[in-house]
């Protein structure tokens, strides 16, 4: 397992891409909408990968997060080869018991912050789903 990306919830994706690109020299790899999560995301690369997330629906979890906390770090994502096996191997509380569609065509699953010291953790299937 290795760190895949750090995700930041933002209110204005285009403005955030410009800020992170100009301030830190990060390069925007691509932007996409993830309908299953009701968000639009941008991945930026540099010394680390950053995912910027904007809600496209007021009922999205990210919209609620922004309403409660404002723009801030949203989650840490770790890449795993076999997402189903990783979910089965952890005793930590899960938001997702089964993989679901995520960005970049990958399957993802989230671990509940109550089991990870208050940090939302995303597991990203980089191999088998």
C-alpha positions as CSV (number, residue, x, y, z in Angstrom):
1,X,0.0,0.0,0.0
2,X,1.3,3.4,-0.9
3,X,0.0,7.0,-0.7
4,X,-1.9,7.6,-3.9
5,X,-3.1,11.2,-3.3
6,X,-4.2,13.8,-0.9
7,X,-7.7,15.2,-1.6
8,X,-8.8,18.7,-0.9
9,X,-12.5,19.9,-1.0
10,X,-12.9,23.2,-2.8
11,X,-15.8,25.5,-3.7
12,X,-14.4,26.5,-7.1
13,X,-12.4,23.9,-8.9
14,X,-11.1,26.1,-11.7
15,X,-9.9,28.7,-9.2
16,X,-8.3,26.0,-7.0
17,X,-6.5,24.4,-10.0
18,X,-5.1,27.9,-10.9
19,X,-4.0,28.5,-7.4
20,X,-2.3,25.2,-6.8
21,X,-0.7,25.2,-10.3
22,X,0.7,28.8,-9.9
23,X,1.7,28.7,-6.3
24,X,3.3,25.2,-6.2
25,X,4.1,24.5,-9.8
26,X,1.8,21.5,-10.0
27,X,0.5,20.3,-13.4
28,X,-3.2,19.5,-13.9
29,X,-3.3,16.0,-15.3
30,X,-7.0,16.0,-16.0
31,X,-10.4,17.0,-14.9
32,X,-13.5,14.8,-14.8
33,X,-16.9,14.4,-13.3
34,X,-17.6,11.4,-11.1
35,X,-21.4,11.1,-11.2
36,X,-21.6,8.3,-8.6
37,X,-20.1,10.7,-6.0
38,X,-21.7,13.9,-7.4
39,X,-18.4,15.6,-7.7
40,X,-16.0,17.2,-10.3
41,X,-12.3,16.4,-9.6
42,X,-9.0,17.6,-10.9
43,X,-5.7,15.7,-10.4
44,X,-2.5,17.7,-10.1
45,X,0.9,16.2,-10.2
46,X,4.3,17.3,-8.9
47,X,6.2,16.0,-5.9
48,X,2.9,14.5,-4.7
49,X,-0.5,14.0,-6.3
50,X,-3.3,16.3,-5.2
51,X,-7.0,15.7,-6.0
52,X,-9.2,18.8,-5.8
53,X,-12.9,18.0,-5.3
54,X,-15.9,20.2,-6.0
55,X,-19.4,19.1,-5.3
56,X,-21.8,19.4,-8.3
57,X,-24.9,18.6,-6.3
58,X,-25.9,20.2,-3.0
59,X,-26.7,16.7,-1.6
60,X,-23.2,15.4,-2.2
61,X,-21.1,14.4,0.8
62,X,-18.5,16.9,-0.3
63,X,-21.1,19.7,-0.3
64,X,-21.9,18.8,3.3
65,X,-18.2,18.7,4.2
66,X,-17.7,22.2,2.7
67,X,-20.7,23.5,4.6
68,X,-19.3,22.2,7.9
69,X,-15.6,22.7,7.5
70,X,-15.0,24.9,4.5
71,X,-12.3,24.3,2.0
72,X,-9.9,21.8,3.6
73,X,-8.2,18.5,3.3
74,X,-10.9,15.9,2.7
75,X,-9.2,12.5,2.7
76,X,-6.0,10.5,2.2
77,X,-6.0,7.9,-0.5
78,X,-3.9,4.8,-0.6
79,X,-3.4,2.6,-3.7
80,X,-3.9,-1.1,-3.2
81,X,-3.5,-3.9,-5.8
82,X,-6.6,-5.9,-4.8
83,X,-9.3,-3.7,-3.3
84,X,-11.7,-6.5,-2.4
85,X,-8.9,-8.3,-0.5
86,X,-7.9,-5.1,1.2
87,X,-11.4,-4.5,2.4
88,X,-11.7,-8.0,3.6
89,X,-8.4,-7.9,5.4
90,X,-9.1,-4.7,7.5
91,X,-11.1,-4.7,10.7
92,X,-11.4,-0.9,10.6
93,X,-15.0,0.4,10.2
94,X,-16.0,0.9,6.6
95,X,-18.2,3.4,4.8
96,X,-18.1,1.1,1.8
97,X,-18.3,-2.6,2.3
98,X,-17.9,-3.2,-1.4
99,X,-15.9,-1.3,-4.1
100,X,-17.7,1.5,-6.0
101,X,-16.8,3.6,-9.0
102,X,-14.3,6.4,-8.4
103,X,-12.2,8.8,-10.4
104,X,-9.8,7.8,-13.2
105,X,-11.9,4.6,-13.9
106,X,-10.8,3.0,-10.6
107,X,-12.8,1.2,-8.0
108,X,-12.6,2.8,-4.6
109,X,-13.8,2.3,-1.0
110,X,-13.8,4.6,2.0
111,X,-12.9,3.7,5.6
112,X,-14.8,5.5,8.3
113,X,-12.9,8.3,10.1
114,X,-13.9,6.9,13.5
115,X,-11.5,4.0,13.0
116,X,-8.6,6.0,11.6
117,X,-8.1,8.8,14.2
118,X,-10.6,11.2,12.5
119,X,-9.1,11.0,9.0
120,X,-11.3,9.8,6.0
121,X,-9.3,7.2,4.1
122,X,-9.9,6.1,0.6
123,X,-8.6,2.8,-0.8
124,X,-8.0,3.0,-4.6
125,X,-7.9,-0.2,-6.5
126,X,-4.9,0.0,-8.8
127,X,-5.0,-3.6,-9.8
128,X,-8.0,-6.0,-9.5
129,X,-11.3,-4.6,-8.1
